[in-house]
């Protein structure tokens, strides 16, 4: 059996490509962009989660208290861009969720290229993100995020961080 195709099929049913936004005083426009990939499984069937972590050499596995499963999650943008997303370019999902993967891929590329630190890039990220996961809930709407964006002038970054998380 081809493990890579199996992973894509499993993720098609149980995976989540998500971009959340968190208000932040340390980020240029007042918002932190948080892309993440996750997939859950019951603890007694979690072998595939560990196999994905081993294969991609990134992410972490943690209990998800909301549904009593284990969750494999990758949040580091460079790991998403360099390890996770290349898999889904080679082994795309077969459902409509593939459209979300493509938007997620673009968002991760923009964040990796630090485009979330300029207004045009942030606007593109927000527009793409609100078009993902149509059945999901969002804490902040696009209009709330973009309506609150200031000029970004006068913001001081923590040394070494520069709002790139």
N, C-alpha and C positions, 0 to 999 in steps of 0.2 A: 504494500500500500504506500502511496505517495503522501508522506507526512505533511508537506507544504499545502497540498490541495485539501487535505483533511482539516488543517488549521483554518484555512479560509472558509470552508464550509461551516465549521464550528463557530467561528467568529461571526459569520453571516447570521447565525441564529442567536448567539449569546453575547456578542461583543458590543461595545459602545465606543464610538469616536465622539468626543465631547470637547467643546471649547466653552469655558466659563470665564466670566469677567468679575473681578473683585475690585471695589473701590480701594484706592491706595494713594496715600500722600507721597510716597517715595517714587511713584512713576510719573513720567512727564506729563501725561494728559489726565492723570488722576485715576487711571484704570490699569489693573494688572490683567494680562491675557494669559489664561491657563489652559493650554491644550492637554488632553490626556486620552489615552487608549486604555480600555479595560475589558476584561472578560471574566465571567464568574462561573463557578461550578460547585456542586456539592462536595464537601470535604472528602467523602469516600470515593469520589471519582475525579480527584484533582490532578491526576498524573499528567494530563495534557497541559495544565497550567505550568507545572514545573518543567515540562519538556519545552514549552515556548520560552520560558525564562532562560533555560540552558541554551537553546538554539540561538536566541537573539542576544544573549549575554547582557541583559539589562532588565530593569523593572524590579518590582517587588511583589510578594504575595502576602496578602493580609486577610484577616477575617472581615467579612462584611456583615455587620450586626443587623442591618435592615432586613436581610433575608436569610441569615444564618448560612451563607455560602463562603467560599474562599474566592478572593478576587486577585487576579494578576493585573497589575497596573503599571503603565509606563507614562511618566510625566516629564522626563527630561527631554527638552526639545531636540537636542542633538541626537539622542537615541531614537526618537520618533523619526527624524529625518533620515538618519544613516542606517538604522537597523529594522525598524518596524515597517515603515511605509514602502521601502523597496520590495518587501514581501508581497504587499497588496497590489503593487504595480505589476509584478510578475504573475501573481495568482489572485486576480480580481474576484470580488464577491459576485454572486450571480443574481442577487436580488437588487431592489431599488436602493438598498443601503450603500451600494457602490457609489452612488452620486454623493452621499455624505463623505465617503472615504476620499473622493476627489477634492471636495471642498476642504476637508480636514488637511489633506496633503498640501494644498495651496496655502492655507493658514499657517501650517507649521513652517513652510518655506519662508513665508513673509516674516514670521517671528524669528526664525533662524538668521535671516538677513537683516534683522533689527528694524524692520519696517514698521513694527508696532510703535516705534519711537517717533514716527512722523505722522502727521494728521491724515494724509492721503492713505498711507498704509493701514493705519488704525481703522479708518472708515471702511476700507475694503475688507478687513478682517471681520468687523462687526456685521457687515452686509452678508458675507459668506456664512458666518456662524449662525445668524438668525434663520438662515435658510436650511439649516441642518436639523435632523431629528424633529420633524414636524409634530410628532405626538408628544414630545417631551415638554417639560416645564422650564421656563426661564425665570430667574430671579429678577433680571433687569431686561427691559426691552431695548431695542436698538435706539429708539428715540430718547430714552432715559440716559443711555450711555453717551450717545453723540451730542445730545442737548446739554450735557454737563461738562463737555470737554472745553477746557480753557486753552489759552495760547501755549501753555507749557513753558512760558518764560519764567525765569526766576526760580525754577525748581532745582533743588540741590540733591544730587544722588549720593548714596553711600559709596565710598571708594570701592572700586572693584565690582560693583553690582550694576549700576547704570540702568536699572529697571529691566534687565533682560531675562528675568525668570519667567 
